[in-house]
Amino acid sequence: MKNEKTPLITVQKCIKKMLEKGISEGVFPSAAAGIICGSGNEKKKVIVHCGSAALYPEKRRLKKNNFFDLASLTKPLATTLAILCLIKEKKIDVDEKLPSLFEKKITGEKNKISIRNLLSHSSGLPAHREYFKILKEIPVRKKNEFVENMILQEPLIHDPGSASLYSDLGFILLGRIIEKRAGCTLASYVAEKVLRPLKLENKIFYNPLSKKNKSIPQADFVATESCPWRKKTLCGEVHDDNCYTMGGVAGHSGLFGNINGVTTYAGMILDIWKGELKHPNIIHGDLVSFLTRQKNIPGSSWALGFDTPAGKESSSGKYLSRKSVGHLGFTGTSFWIDPEKEVVIVLLSNRVHPSRENTQIKQFRPYFHDRVIEKIFPATNKNNFFVAERKNIV
């Protein structure tokens, strides 16, 4: 970024105050934020962390490299990028439909659902189902196929492509599709094809219940909810109930990451987007297409696997450009990437600790994003915002 008016040390202090304010007001017990300004060789990064990684059963201070449950950030950062890798390998096509993908007879409107529909949340599938209540009784080796069949039998809410409804179920199917076409587990494919080329596989990863990463102590994970049915405070074990009963790895949830890893990753996505960096397993044009809002879906803000700022009251705040992409996670995580301002903003928290009933993060997110942009671009909160914006970007 050229003509930067605010030193990043000042931005860092501002972020620290905001996170401390969030902690003192009970938005979350702990939070970590990562900011990147610029791309390529012009890139500058700020990392801030504070608060308590756990309050129960014992209070524990958050450390810079602690791992957060990224929840639905799994959708863009693992599943979507894995689909892009399979496209380059010519093992999949974004407009391929469910019958050939699952090699099953699928009747009715469901046989029109494509990978594009699943990625853009326009498949018509329901948002969520509490499969975990049934899955507890299913043998481990049969759980994933059982969920797959349950989803394929779900009645559609609307016709494919006619509207947008955010759906975990669609991304669970995408996870299954990746495993079928890749010929290996989702966790291993994401690690090998998506993350390892970027040297991020030790900073962002799935943590399967069957073989949890023994090299990482539990104290290096941030606690989430005191789960009423697992009868314990979750830490290093995926929070999402369906993902947990599927073994901790799924297309919609299951990824863990620390603030440096997620911020670096988001910055690399920006670099690949702008042609400053190449990913050996992803075609640049395909990524650009995925990061573009799907205009043919009425009322939708979705690109493919990534969200874009909503017209009003977006969690991204009011200053990010329309071309920005990002995503939210239920545990209190989020990231936004703005290619025009060349800014990345990552916020990781454990707002569900000790209870998911705490929803203050909804008000905190837009406040946080707006203050960050106002601090980096001092003129953005004045009447000459758009002029100031053009002057301050490369």
N, C-alpha and C positions, 0 to 999 in steps of 0.2 A: 504494500500500500504506500502510495506516495502522498506528500503533503500532509502527513499525519500530524494532527494538532495536539493530541493528548499523549504524553509519555505513557508507556504501558505500565510503569510502576504506579501511576495515578489510577489507571484502570484497575489494577490489581487491588489497590487499597479500597476502591469503591465496591468491588465485588466482595471482598472480605466483610465489609460492613453490612452488605445486603444479606450474605449468608448468615452472619451472626444475628441479624434482625430476624431472619426466618427461624432460627433456632430459638431465640428468646420468645418469639410469639407462637411457638409450638407448631410451625409448619412442618418441620421434620427434626429428628434428633441430630442428624448430620447431613452434610452436603459437600460436594466437590464440584468445582466449575473449571472448565477449560475454554480458553478463548484463543483463536488463531486470527491474526490479521495478515492479509496478503496471501500470495501463492508462490509456489516455486522457490527460488532463491531469496525472494523478498519476504518470506514468511517469518512472522514473529509469534511466539506462543506465551500464554500466561496460564498458570495452574494455581488454583486456590482450594484449600480444603479446611474444614473445621467441624467441630461437634463431636458427638459420641457415636461410634460405630455400633454400639449396643448399650442399651439401658438395662436389659434383663437377659439372663439371670444375674449378670454382673455388669456394671458400667465399664465401658472400654472406649478409650479415645480413638477417633478416626485417624488413621495414618494415610499418607499420600498414596501409597500403593495398594491400599485395601480394595478388594473386589466387590462390586455392587451387582446385585441381580438386575440385569438390564431389561427383563420382562419383554415387552413388545418391540423393543429396539432390535430384537432377534429378527423380526420380519424384514426390515431393510438390510441390516448389517450382516446377516447370515443367509437367510433363505433367498432373498432377491438377488444378491450377488452370486449365489450358487447357481441360480437359474441362468444368469448371464454367462457363467462359465460353461454350463451345459450347452448353451446356444453356440458358443464358439467351437465346442467339440462336435457340433452338429448332431447331438444326441436328443435334441428337443427343439420345438418351434413354439414361439410365443402364442401362435394362434391355433395350436393343436388342441383338440377337444378331449373331454373325459373318456369317452369310450375307447379310444386308441391308447390313451395314457395309462388306463388301468386294465386294458384288455378284458373288459367286462361288458355285458349288455346293460346299458343304462337307458332307461326309458324316459319318455316325456321331455319336458324342456331342459332337463339336466344334461341331455346329450349334446346340447348346444354350448355348454359352459367350456370356455377355453382358459388357458393359462393366463392370457391377458385379463379375462374377467376376474380370475382369482386374485391376481396381483393388484387390480384396481378396485377391489371390493365391490364389483358389480355382478357377481355370480348369481345373486338372489338367495344365497345360503343365509341362514340365521346368524346372528352375531355370536351367540354363545350357547352352549348346552353344558349341563353339569354331568358330563360323562363319568367323572371321577367316582361318583356314588355307585355306579355300576361296575366300573373297571376294577374296583378293589377286590371283586369276587372272580375276576378273570385271570387265568394263568399268565405269567409274565410273557412267555413266548407268543401268546395270542393277542396281547393287548393292542398293539398297533394296527393289526389287521381288523380287529373288532371295531376300533374307533373309525377306521376308514369306511367300513361297511355301514356303520351307524350314520356317518355324515352323508354317504351316498343315498341313504334312505330318507333323509330329512326332506320334508316338504319345503318348497321354495317360497320365500317371502314375496318375490317379484320375478318377472321374466329376466333371464340373463341379458345384461347390457342395457336394461331400461332405466335403472336407477342405481344408486350407490348406498350400501349398508356395510359399515365396518364389520368384518367377520373374522374371528379367530378360526372358525371352521374351515374357511377357504385356505388359510395358511397351513393348517394341519394337513390338508390334502396336498399342498405344495411340497411340504416336507416329505410326504410319502412318495410323491412323484420323483423327487430328487433321488431318493434312495433306490427306486426301481430303475431309473435311467443311469445312475452313476454306478450301480452295482456294489455299493458299500453303504455304511451308515451315514446319516446326515452329519453327525459330529465329525467324522473323519474326513468327509468330503469338504466341508467348510474349512477345517483346519489346513488340509493339504492344498486345496485349489484356490481358496479365497484369501486366507490369512497368512500362510507361510511365505508366499512371494513378497508380502509386505513386512515380513519379520514381526508379526503381531500375534502369533499363535500362543505365546506365553502371557500375553496381556489381555486377550479376549478369547474365550473358549466356552464350550459346553462342559458341564460337570456331571456326567451320567451317574445315576444313583448306584449302578452296579459296579462301577470302578471310579469312584471319586478320586480326583487328583491328589494322591497321597503326598506329593511333594509340597503341597500348599497347606499350611496349618489352618485349622478352622478359624483361628483368631485373625487371619488375614482377610476374612470375608466380613461384610457388613450384615448385621442382623436385619431380618424383615419382620414378618408378623408372628405373634404368638398364636399359632394355629389352633383353632378350637377342636379340630378332629384329628390332627396329628399329635395333639397334646404336648406341644413343645414350641419354643421360640426357634424359628427357622434361621439357619445361618450356614451358608455354603450349600444349601439345598433349595432347589427352585421353589419359588413362592406359588406360581400358578398351579392350581389343583389338577387340572387335566394333564398338564405337562409332567407333573410329579408322578401321576399314576401311569404315564406312558414311559417312565424310566428316566425322566429328567432331560430328554432331548426331543424337541418337536419343532415344527416349522413356524409356530407362532410365539414360542417362548423357550427359555432354557439357557440363554447366553449370559455369561458373566464377564465383567470387564472392569479395569480400573480407569481412573480419570485420564491418565496419560495415554493409555492405549486407545480409548474411545476418541479422545481429542485428536490424536495423531491420525487415526483411521479416517475420521471425518475430514481432516485436512488433506489426506491423500485422495479421498473421493473428489474433493474440490480440485486438486491438482490434475487428476485424470480427466475430469470434466473439462477443464480449461486447456488440456493438451500439454501440461507441464510435466506429466508423469505417465508412464505406460504400465498397465497391469498385464503380465504375460498371458493371462487366461481370460481376459475380457476385451472385447472389441469396443474401441472408443465410441463409434457411432451408435452401438447398441446401448451403451450406458447413457449417452445423451438422450436417446429416445426414451429410456426408462425414467429419466429425471424430468420429463416433460408432462405437464398436466394433460390428462385424457379429456379432450374437449367434447367428445361424442357422448358422454354420459351426463344426462341432465342433473344439474345441481351438485356435481361432484367436485371436490377439491383434490382428488387423488391423481398422482402420477402412477407409475408402475412400482409398487412396493414402498414408495415414499409418499408422504403427504406434502401439500403445499399450503401456504397461508390462506386461511379462510377469509372471506370478504369482510366480516365483522367479528369482533371479539375473538380473534385468533390467539391461541396460546403463544404464538410467536411474537405477539405485540403488534404495534402499528407501523414499524419502520422497515422491516425486512422487505426486500423486493418481491414482486410477484413470481419471479423465477426461482425463489428459494425453495429448498426441500428440507424435510425433517421428519421426525416421528416422536411420539410420546410412549412412555412405558408406565404401566399401572403402579409399579413400585415407587414411582416418583422420579423417573429418568426422562431425559429428552435430549435431542440435538437438533440444530438448525444450521444449514449451509446456505449462504447467500453468495451466488457467483458474481453478482454485480458489485456489491460492496467488498467482495473477497473477505468475508467474515464467517467464522465458524463459532457457534456458541453451544457448549455442551453443559448440561446440568444433571448431575447424578445425586440422588438422595435416597434415603430409606423412610419415606413419609409413611409407609404402612407399619412401621415399628412404633409401638407394639400392636397397632390396630389399623385396619384398612378404612375404618370409619372416619379417619382424619383426612378431609378433602381440601384443606386450605391451599394445597399446591396449585389448585385451579386459578386462584387469584394471584398467587406468587409468580407463576411462570411469565405472564405478559408483563407484569411489573418489572421483573428481573431483566427480560430481554430489552424492554424499552430503556431502562437505565443504562444498560451496557452500551447500546447503540448511541445514546445521548452522550455518554462519556467518551466514546471513541471518536464520534463525529459531533463536536460541541454545537454545531449549528442546526442539528436535526430537530431540536425542539423549539425552533423559531419559525417564523412565517416563511423564511427563505429556505426551507428544508430541501426542496428538490434541486435548487442551485447548489447548495452546500454539498449535497449527495454527489453530484456530478464532479465537483472539484476534488473530492476526497477519495475517488476510486481510480485505480490504474486504467 
